[in-house]
Amino acid sequence: MTMLKSFLSGLLLTGLLGAAHAAPAVALPDFAQLAEREGRAVVNIAVSGTQKVNAGFGDNDEMFDLFRRFGLPVPVPRGSQPQERTVQGIGSGFIIDSSGYILTNAHVIADADEITVKLTDKRSFKAKVVGSDSRTDVALLKVEASGLPKVTIGDPAKARVGEWVLAIGQPFGLDNTVTAGIISAKGRDLPNENFVPFIQTDVAINPGNSGGPLFNMAGEVIGINSQIFSRSGGYMGLSFAIPIDVAIKIADELKSSGKITRGRIGVGIQDLSEDLAKGFGLSKEGGALVTMVEKDGPADKAGIKVGDIILKVNGQAVNRSADLPRVITALKPGSKAVLGIWRDKSARDVSLVVAAMEEADASSPREYRGKQQGESERFGLALAELNARQLQQLGIKFGLLVRSATGAASRAGLQPGDVLTGVGGQELQSAAQLRQSLSALKGGEMMPLRVLREGRPFFTSITAPAAK
């Protein structure tokens, strides 16, 4: 028995040693040299300025901070007058040229009266703003210095999901803090951010990191840390960086002209769901569905209609709606573009001249009331016709207010307060037109509806319920 135990123990020990020899340990990355070498080109940014605030809020009032954080207008009590208060902020940046050009986020230096840049060798400089672009959140600063350390610019297109990356910045004012993680995704779209295909990472990013560089393991900058997703205001594992090629293109234009010019064609768009694709006769999802055409804009002059689906621009595929603004804004105003569109279940080309983009006016939500027009039990819609004043306020010729939405209407995403303005690619001209279009649908058939919600047009697809 003793010999058997010894034999088995020997086999077990040999197996363990063999297994250990066959599976060498995986070495974890060492960020020390990268941080030491590249950290010299990362700068701390301190800003100060003035801001008009409600006299009813104190300097340390939590309510003021709440409104300011979420970009809401601060309510002003009756009889009170807005007052100015001094505001201070911190952020990060990095030197891209040894003569003193620095990249950071536009939101870091917004409304700043004075900007101070501090290097790792403790030198400080007053910086001037060469230019900033709020749409991409990129700003270019300049300090009067020479021979400064600078970063090496990398290629975000070569970065792969799962690669290690490193960030350097000053979260919560803690100078030259180094954090690391991996690339979680590329080309990420964020709500109301359709000009930047963000790099998503799990690198710990907190307030103060904004504007700092995102390095790959070769020590090259591939992005600018810009945003986080958070329910608490702190890091929760979702960080987003602006690809450095996007930022450098903005910086070059700011350096040469001090401003950014973008192309526009004057359309509102949305994604094309599987149901909408079927409703418009497409075999698969893809493209940008036109929900609005600006009167006398480039698209309108070229004959683009609501309900058209833009599939290509100058031969470049538009795989999703977010692709279109990035392609169009990259075109020079005055240049010609050929759009490949889908209309009436067939493809065609349309040529137009690109116009220059201007800052869009913000639209505010409104409430409307109209006379009751009837209720469709089959689709769960209760509608009201808008009066002339309401139509004029909305800028439409005809519309039906959704008073309630149940059943098929609710499943289509319709909500009370929505305004129906079109059926398929046709403008809605009467309640009878809608009733006829809906009544023609058989059980399971789908029809696109054009909807206006809080000033924003979009399409949804309603499915006819099966006959009982």
C-alpha positions, 0 to 999 in steps of 0.5 A: 500500500505504501509503495502504491501511495508513493507511485501515485504521489509521484504521478501527481507531482509529475503531472502538476510540474508538467502542467506548470511547464506547459502553461507559462504564466502570462506577463501583465503589461508594465506601464512604468516606462510609458508613464515616465516617458510620456507623462512629461507632455501631459499638462494640468489646466486650471481655469477661472471665469465669471458666470451669471447666477440666480441671486437666490442661490449661494456660492455653495448651494447644492441646487445651483450645482445640480442645475449647472451640472445637468445644463438646466436654466437656473430658476430666478425668483420673482424680483431677484436679479442675476448676479455674477460669481467667480467659477473655477475648474480643472482639467487636463491636456497634452502638448502636441507641438514643442512650440506650445500648442496644447490639446484639451476638451472644449468644455474644460475651457468654456467661459474661461477668463483666465487659463493656467497651464502647469507642466510636470517640471512645475513651470506654469504658463498663461494660455490663450485659446486658439480656437474651440469646437463644441460639437467635437469638444476639442480645444486648441491652446497656445503657451509662449514657450519652446522646446517643450516635451510633446506626445507622439500621435498614433492611429486610432484605426489600428487600435483593437478592442481588448488592447491595453490603454493608459490615461494620464490626467488630474482627476479631482485635482490630483496631478499626473494620475495614471490609470489603465484599462482596455479598449471596450469598443470603437466607433461608439455613438452617444446621445446627441453626439453625432460628430464623434465615433468615440473610443470606449474604454474601462479606464478609470476617468473622473472629473479633472481627467477631461482633456487628457491623453489616452495612450496605447502601449507604444506610447502613442496618443490615440484619443482625448478622454472626454466623457464618462457614463455615470449615475453618481458623477464618478467612474462606473467603468464606461469612459469615452475618448475622442479619436485623436485623428478627429481631434488633430483635424479640428486642431489643424483647422483651428490653427489655420483659420480659428474656426471650423467650417462644416458641410450641411444638406438640410435634413433630419434623419433617424435610424432604420429599424427592421420593421421600418426597412420592411415597410419601405421595401428594403431587404435589410436595415441600413442607411439614414431615413429622412424625417425632415427636409429644410425648406430651400435647403440643399436637399430640398433644392435637389428634390430629396423628400421625407421618407427617402433613405440615404444609402451612400454619399459620393459612393461611401456607404451610410450603414447607419444614420450616425454615419451621415453627419460625419460624412456630410460635415467633412465635405467643403461648403460649395462642393458637389455631392451625389447621394444614393437614395432609396425611394418608392422601393427603388434606388436612384442618385441625386446630386446637390451642392453642400451648404455651410453649417451654422449653429442650430437653434434649440427647439423647446417642447410645446403642448397643444390642444385641438378638437377631438377627431375620433378614435380608432379602436383597432390601432388604439389611437385617440387623435385631435386635429390641430388648429391654424395657430398650432400648425403655424407654431410647429411649421407644418401644414397639417397634423394630428395630435395623439391624445392617447396611445394603446395597443398597436399604437403604444407598441409602435412607441407613440405617446400622448403629445406626439403629432402625426405629420405623415404616412410613409413618404407622404405628408398627412393632409387630413384625418381621413387620409390616415384612417384610409391608410390604416384601414387598408392594412391587413393583420401583421402588415406594417406602415411607417408613420412620421411623427413630431415629438417636442420639435423633433421629427422621426419615423416609427412603424405601426403594425396592424393587429390580427383580425379577431 
